[in-house]
Amino acid sequence: MATLELRNVNKTYGAGLPDTLKNIELSIKDGEFLILVGPSGCGKSTLMNCIAGLENISGGAIMIGDQDVSGMSPKDRDIAMVFQSYALYPTMSVRENIEFGLKIRKMSQAAIDEEVARVAKLLQIEHLLNRKPGQLSGGQQQRVAMGRALARRPKIYLFDEPLSNLDAKLRVEMRTEMKLMHQRLKTTTVYVTHDQIEAMTLGDKVAVMKDGIIQQFGTPKEIYNDPANLFVASFIGSPPMNFIPLRLQRKEGRLQALLDSGQARCELPLGMNDAGLEDRDVILGLRPEQIVLASGEGNGLPSIRAEVQVTEPTGPDTLVFVQLNDTKVCCRLAPDVAPQVGESLTLQFDPSKVLLFDAKTGERLGTAAAQPAQAHADNVTQFKGR
């Protein structure tokens, strides 16, 4: 096992062409699970190939442990990689596929047999060892591909979208298996995906990429609760964060956001007093689970009446869509809530959970600070007949 550090890594495919990777700085500890996540074309697979040595970098350094491997061939980096396509040898049995790399390394047959038995037990594929890849399901083939990598016991494992070819149910099952496997092996791992659910559930650290640039690097909790910009906030989270365009106003010395449902208005007080934000176009961000149904207990949180436009029962919760500031807004409510289209609900917000982004640059402006409940209650205005 080893640490992995990327120092100002750049990648370009030729003079005059834009950089595919731009000043990548990353560092993960021995045994950590790093997720590289982002949309197609963001550079995450290119970065993975550079770590593996399948592509040369144009600048910077890749450190595995205390060794610079930037100029080394793939076979000398002591890494193992699992591809999206499985890349199994179709004429070989499962056992022979797993053995192949070990024989190349000239291990004794006794050691090979021991390693194959260990990996087969770990992945629960003992009963498949004599079958050919064509006789296996997609999930079984993926286990064999993982087994071939695990048999090598490298310093670092690299996984390039290994679950993307599986159906939804199997993908969830394999995700759990991969997490259990990492907990047992505790080997440094880099995992590429475009699936933000995989990013949130698998990783110790997450690097969100766009256009060859790391937009944010941190723990899944940090990425989710404190996104650095509008892109990260929109990419991470399912259902995604709500974004409501508006202009901040000042009332009684305090900045506030005005929400309008067409039936009512809500003055949402913000614990920010930056004069530069007054009369400025911003994007207000709020997660669907942070918009709740008013309990009627008078907790003092700002509330607004809004008409239900669409409902989506999902089982564990109900997604309800309303209009605020002429923008579709998703609310994640309890599963027993089943409002009808056209029905009006009273929804509440916690201003301490509000995020603000610059409408032009998308950069994060700040988080509204929590305020006393009574202060919220004093800033709610309902009206009809607009």
N, C-alpha and C positions, 0 to 999 in steps of 0.2 A: 504494500500500500504506500501511497505518497500524497504529498500536497500537489496542487496544480496552480500555477500562476501565469497569467497572460500579461505581458508588459508592453503596452502601447503597440499592439498588434495591428498591422494594416495589410490589406490585400487588394491588389489591382490587377487587372488582366491585360494591361497595356497602356502605353502613353496616350493621353487624351481621353481615356475612358474614366468614368467616375469610379472612385474607390468602392469596392464591394464590402470591405470591412474598414472601419475608421476608428483608430486609436482605442482599441479594445483593451480595457483594464479590468481584470478579474482575479480573484484569489479565493481558493477554497481549501479548507483544512483536510488533513488526512481522514478519510472515511466519510466525508460529506457527500451529499447527493445534490448535484447542481442541475437545474433545469434551464435550458435555453429555449425560450418561447417567443413566438411572434408570428405574423402572417407570412404567407408564401412570398418568397423573394426578399425576405428581410436580412438574409445572410447567415442564418443559424446553422444550416447544413454546411455551408462553406467554412464557417468557424470550426465545426466539428471535424471536417476533413483536414483542416490545418493542424488541429491538435493531433490527429492520427498520423499526420505526415503524408497523406494522400495528395495534398496540395501544398506548395511552398508559400510561405508568407512573404510579403513585399517589404516588411519592416517590423521592428520590435523583436520580442523574444518570448518563447514558450518554455516555461520551467516546470519540470516534473521532479519533485523533491528539490535538491539543490543543483540539479543539472540542467543546462540549457540544451534542449533537444531540437531546437529550430532547424538545424542542418542535418539531423539524423534521418535515416530511412525509417519507414514504418516498422520494420522487423526489429529495429534496435531500440524502439521506444518503450517496449514492454507494456503495450496496451492491447486490449481485445475489443473488437467492434461488432455490434449486431446491427444489421441493415434492415430497412423497411421491407425489402424483398426476400428476406430469409437467406437467400444465396446458398441453399443446400445443394450438395451433389446428388442429382436424381438417380444415378446408377448405384450409389452406395447405400447401405443400410444405415439406420439411425446410429448404431454402434460405430460404424466406419466413419460416418460424418464427424462424430465427436472425437474419435481417435486420430483423425487425420493430422491435425496440428501437433498433437503430441508425438506422432511418429516422425514428423518433420524435425522435431527437436531432439530426435534420437533417444527418447526415453525407453527404458526397458519395458518389455511386454507386461511384466508383473505390475510395474508402476502405472502403466496405461490402464490395465484392467481395474486397478484400485481406484483410479481417478474417474473412469467411466461409471463405476458402481456408485461412487460418491455423488456425482452430478445427477445420475439417473434417479437416485433416491431423493435428492433435494428437489428435483423438478417433477417427481412422480411420473416418470416415463420408463420405468423398468420393463413394463410389459410391451413397450414399443421398440425395443432395441434391435430386433431382427426385421423390422418392417422397412420399406422404402418410403421416401418422402411423399411419393404419389399416393400412398395408401393412408396418409394422415390428413386430419382436418387442419384448417388454418391455425387454430390455437395450438395443436400438437406440433406443427411445423415450427411455430414460433418458439416453443419450449426447446425443441432440438437446436435451433439456432442459438438460443441463449445458453444451452448446455455446452455447445462447442466453444463458446466464449468463456464460460465459467471454468471449463476443464483446464484452462491455461494458467489460472491464478495470477493474472497480471497485476501491475501496480494500479492501473486505471481501466475501468470499463467505460466504453462509449456506446450509447444506444441512439440510433438515428430513426426516429419515429417508428419504433418497433411494433406498435399496436394499431397503427392506422389502417391496416388491411383487415382487421377483425370486425365482426359485427358488434353492436353496442353492448349486448349482454356479456359477451366474451371479453370485450375490452375492459369492462369493469372488473371482471374476475381476475384477469391477468394483471391489472393494475394493483390489486391487492396482493397477488402472488409476488410481484416485483418488489413491493414494499417490504413484505415479510423476508424475501430473499436478501435484500440489502441490510435489514436489521440483523440477520444471521451472519452475513459475510463481512459487513462493515468495511467494504472496499470503496475507495474513492470512485465516484460515478458521475458521468456527464450524460445528460439525456436531452435529446432534441425533440420538440413537439410543437404543433400549432394549436393543441387542445389545452385551453387554460384550466380545465378541470384536472387534467393530469398534472399540470404545473403546480396547482394549489395542493393537491393531495400527496404527491410523491416527493417533492423537493424539500431539502433543508434550506437551500438558497435558490432564488429565481432571478434570472437575468432576462428582462423584457427587451426585445430588439425590434428596431424599425429602421429600414434604409441603411443597414450596416452599422448602426450606432446603438449602443446599450442605453436605453431610455431610463432604466432604473434597475438597481441590483440590491437585493435584500431578502429577508425571510418572506414566506408567503403572507404572513400576517401584516408585515410592513407594506408589502406591495398592495394588498387589498384595502387596508385602512388608510394608508397615507400615500396614495399615488402621486408621483412627481409631476405629472402633466395629464392633459386631457386624453392623450392616446393610451397611456397606461390605465387610466381610470375606465376607459371604454372597453379595453381589450380584456381586462381581468374582471371576472364576475359573471355569474349566470343565474338569472337574467341580468343584463348589463345595468350599470348605473344610469339613473335618469339625469338628463342634462336639460336645464331650463334656462333659456336666454332671458336676461332682464337687465335693468339698470338700477344700480344701488342708489338709495336716497338716504337723507339724514333727517331724523326726527328726534327732537329733544336731545341733540348732541350725540346720538347713536345711529350708526348705519343700520339700514334695514332693507330687506328684499320684499317686494310686493308681489304676492301670488294671486292670480285671478282665475277662477274656474268658470266664469260666465254666470254662475249663480251667486257667488260670494267672493269676497276678498279676504286675504290674510296678510297682515303685516308681520313678517318674520324678522325679529330683532337679531342682529349679529353682534357678537362681542368683539368688533373690530372698529377702531377709530381712525384708521389711516385716511387722512384727508385726500390722498391721491386716488382713493377708490370712489369718492363721491361723484355721482353723475357719470359713472363709467360703465360701459357695456361689459358685462361679465356672463359667464356660464355658471349657474348654480348646479352642483352635483349632489345627488342624494341616492343612496342605495334603496332598492325596492323594499327591503325588510325594515328600513328606517322610517317608512310611512305606515302608520298603524291606525286601526279603527279606534275611534274615540270610545273610551270605556264609560263615559257618563259620570265618572267619579270626581270630575273637577280637579284634575292634576295640574291644571294651569298651562299646559303646553299649547302652543298656537294650533288652531284647528281651522278647517275650511269644509264647507259643503260642496260636494262635487258629484256630477252625474256619471253613473257607470256606463261605459261604452262597450266594453268587451270583458268577459270573464273566461279564465282558463284554469279549470281544476286540474291539478297535477298529482293529487294523492296526498303528499305530505303538506301541501299548502295550496292556496288559491291565488292566482295572479289576477288582479283587477286593474283595468286600464281606465284612466280618466283623462280629462284635458285640463292642463294648467298653463296659463299664458300661451294658449293656442299650440301647446306641445303635448304629445301623447306621453303620459306618465304611468309607469307600472308600480303597483303596490302589492307587496307580498303579504297576504293575510292568512289567518288560520284556516285549516282545511274545512272546518265546519261553517265557514262564512260562504254563503251562496247567494249573493245579490243578483237581482234580475237586471238585464239591460234597461236603462232608463231610470232605474232606482237611484236615489240620492243617498250618499254616505257622508258621514262626518269623519274626516281624516285628520290625524294629528302628526306633527313634525317635532323633532328634537333639534333645535338650532345648533346644539353642540356637535351634531353629526354632519352639518352642512360643510361642503367643500366649495371653494370658489376658484374659477379658472379665468384667465384673461381670454376674452372673446376673440382676439386677433392672433395671439401667439400660442394659446393653449396651455401656457405655463400656469402652474399652481400659484394662487395668490395667498391662500391661508385657510385656516379652519376657524369657524365661528366658535367662540368660547361659550361654555355653559352659563346660563343666567338663572336667577331665581324664578321659580315657577310663577309667582304672582306677576312678575314683570312680563312674562309671556302672555298671561291672561289679559293684561291691560292693553295688549297690542293686537287684539283680534277684532276684526270688523266684518260682520255678515250683512249682506244686503240682497235685495231681490229687485226684479223688474228693470234690469239694465236695458 
